[in-house]
Amino acid sequence: MSKHQAIARAIQFIDREVEAQPDLAAVAEVAGMSPFHCQRIFSSLAGVSPKKFLQFLTLDRAKRVLAESGSVLDSAYAAGLSGPSRLHDLFVTAEAMTPGEFKARGAGLTIRHGVGDTPFGPALLLWSERGITGLAFLVDSARDAAFAELSAPYRAARFLTDDAEAGRVLERIFAPLTGGAAAAPLRLLLAGTPFQLKVWEALLKVPSGKLVTYRQIARTVCTERASRAVGNAVGANLISYLVPCHRVIRTTGAFGDYRWGRGTKTMLLGTEAAFAGR
């Protein structure tokens, strides 16, 4: 079991037992490590100690952040949905495929793909000259299955394997979480229906360390009654982390499920909360 898998198990345990407030010894036992080793590895990956991380996962805190996020998000959305959005210390710009390009399923595009390491475990990355087209954490899925899912909207494209370059791009993407900084802006290429694109563009406006509900997103793109449709669009996002669907939680404050594993979502939210609190 890798250190990422061990810490993912520890985080799942913390998330599951949050009300019991487990101590370091209990967390370390689940991770299969000594308390000292668990504290050190956990802190290096999550940015904070297991005890501090536990504080970020409480329901009361989630509800408080939701309440605080309301005014911040209203201001962000009022500025428009088409401009660049800041994620950590990265600038991320998104370009949508035209309806004709979407219908052509990537014909004429060359898309490279590869697997590399991230602070949240191995990830599969797909990218073209026009931008990143897919990013999936491989914690709970195999590479082939993840590739089939991420490449589906572009099935007519030409695909090339390039693990070395994928590792370099992933290092750029997650540099702010490892003490570095991105050398250049990142571009995304989004392929979806007009409604899906509106939802994903709204997600790009959610600042790191903030949370939103499906209802808040629905109110932004159309009407609160469309919360279920928004949920489907959020679930259809193929670019994890950069299009931050992990920041959407339930109105109750519960984190809910995540396409790339609940443990990964918990780790993402806890890490972002830790950085926001510094």
N, C-alpha and C positions, 0 to 999 in steps of 0.2 A: 504494500500500500504506500503510495507516494505521500509526501508531506502535505500536498494540496488536498488529497483525498482524506487524509487524517484530520486536517483542520476543518474540512467541509463536514465531516461526521461530527466533529465537536460543535460546530455552529448549528447543525441540525438538532443536536441534543440540547444546546442552550435555547434554541427557538422553541423546542417542544416542551422544555421544562422551565420556561421563563418565570412562571408564577412561583415555582419552588426555589428560585434563586440559587442554582447549584454552585458549589464552591470550586476552586481550581482543581482540587484532587479528583472530584467527580468528572470534570471536563477532561482532565488528562487521562483518566482511565478509559473513557470512551474513545479518545484519540490514540490510545495504545502507547502513550509516552509517559515519561516522568513529569511531575508537576513543573520542574525547572525547565525542561526541554519544551514542554507544551507552551509555557508562558513565553519563551523566547521565539519559537516558530510562529505561534499565533500572532504575537505582536508584530513580527516582521511582515506577515501576510495581510493582516487586517488593519494594521496601523495603530492598534490599541490593545490593551490587555484583555483577557477573557472577561474579567469583572466589569471593565468599562464598556466593553462590547455589549454585555448583558443589559446594561443600563439603556443603551440605544434601542433595544428591542422591546421595551415595555409598551404596553398598549396606551398608557397615559401619555407617553412621549409622542407616539405616533399621532394621537389625536391632537396634541398641542401643535405639532409641526403642520398638520393639516390646516388647523385654524390660522396659523401664522402665514401659511403659503397663499391663502386666498387673495390678500391684497397684493402680494408680490406678483402672483400670476396674472391678476387682472391688468396690472401695469405692463407686464411683459407682452401679453396678448394684444393689448391696445396698440402696441408699437408695430403690429403686423406680424404675419406668420411666414413671410418669404425671405427675410434677411438672415444673415449668419447668426449662429447661436454659440455662446461660450459654454464649453464643457470642461470643468476643472480649469486648466490653463491652456486648453486647446481651442482653436477656432475650428468649427465644423460647419461647412456649407453643404447644402443639399440641392441636388438637381433632380427633377422628376423626368422620367421618360415621357415622350409625347404619346398620345393615344395610338398613333400609328406604330411607334417603336414597341409599345407594350404589346400590341397585337402581333407584331413580328417575332416576339419571343427571343429577342437578342440577336437576330440575324445580322451578320456583319461585325459583331463585337468579338473581341478576343478577351477572355476572362481567365486570369490566373488564379490558382488556389493552392493553399498549403496550410500546414498545421504548425503552430508555435506555442511557446509557453506564455502565460499571463499570470498576474497575481492571483487569479481565480481558477487556475488549472489550465490544461491545454485547450486551445481554441482553433477552429477552422476559419480561415479568412478567404474571401473571394473578392477580387478587385479587377477593374479594367482601367484603361487610360482616362475614362471619365469619372472614375471614383470607385469607392468600396461598394460592392453589391450585396455582400453577406458576411455575417460574423456570428458564429455559434460556439458556445462553450461545450466541450465534449465530456463533461462530468458524468452525464447519464446517458450518453449515446455514442455509437461508434462513428468513425470518420465517414464510412461509406453512406450510412443512413443520413448523417448531417449534410453531406455533399448533395445527395439526391434531393433533399428538402430545399437547400439554399440555391441550387442550380435550376430548379423547376421553372421559375419565371423566364429563364434565359436558355431554354433547352435547345434553341437553334444557334447558340453561340459556339465559338471554338474555345475549348478549355485546355489549359496547360498547367501542369503541376510545377510548383516552385516553392518548396518548403523554406529554402534559405531566405528568399525575399519576404515571404509571409512572416517569418520570425522577426525580420527587421522592421516591417510595418507595424506588427503587433507591439514591438518594443516602443515605437513612437506613440502608439495609441495610449499605452498605459504608463508612459514615462512619468506623468505627474504623480502617479501613485507610488513610484519607486524613487522619488527625489530628483527626477530629471525634468526636462522640458522639451516640447515638440519643436522640431526645427522649421516646420512649415505647416500651413493649414491643411486639414484633412477634408477631402471631398467625398460626398456620398452620392450614389446613383440609386434613386428609389423607383421601384416598379410596382405599381398598384392601381387600383381603381381611384377615381377622383375623390371619393369619400375617404378611402384609406390614406391617401396622400395628405388630406386635410388633418386627419388624426395624427399622423406621424410628424407633420410639420408642427402641430401643437405640442407634441412631446418634446421636440427639440427646444422649446421655449421653457421647459421646466428646469430650473437651476439645480445644480448639484447640491445635495443636502436637503432639498425640498421634496414634498410629496403632494400628489393630487389624487382625486378620486375619478372614477369613470364618469360620474355625474358632472364634475367640474369640466372635464374635457368635452363632454357632450354639449354642455352649455356654451362652450367656446366655439365649437364648429357648427352647431345647429341648434338643438333643443335638448333639454334635460331628459325628455322622453326617449332619446336615442341612446341611452346608456348601454343597452345590450348590444346595439350595433357597434358602438365605440369599443366595447369589450372584445368583439370579434376582430375589429381592425387592429387593436392593440396586440391581440394574440397572433395576428398574421404578420407582424413585423419580423423581418429576417436579418436585421442588423442590430444584434444585441449590444447593449452598453452605449453605443454612439447614438442610437435612437432609443432614449432611455425609458423603455416601457416598464422597466423594473421600478420606476418611481410612481407608478399608478397602483394604488391600494384601495381596499374597500372603504366605504363610508364609515364603517365601525372602527376603523383603525387596523383591522387585520390585514396582513400582507397579501394573503391569497396565493394562488399558484403562479408558476412561471414556466415558460416554454422550456427553459434550460435548467430546470430543477429548482425547487423551493430553497434548497440550501444555498445555491448560487445567488438567488435573489436576496436572501437574508445577508449573505456576505457582502454583496454590492451595497445594500442600504446601510449596513453597519459601518462599512469602510467609509462611505461618503459622509455619514453622520459624524464619524470620527474626524475627518478632514475639515468638515464645516465647523466643528467645535473647537478647532485649534486657533 
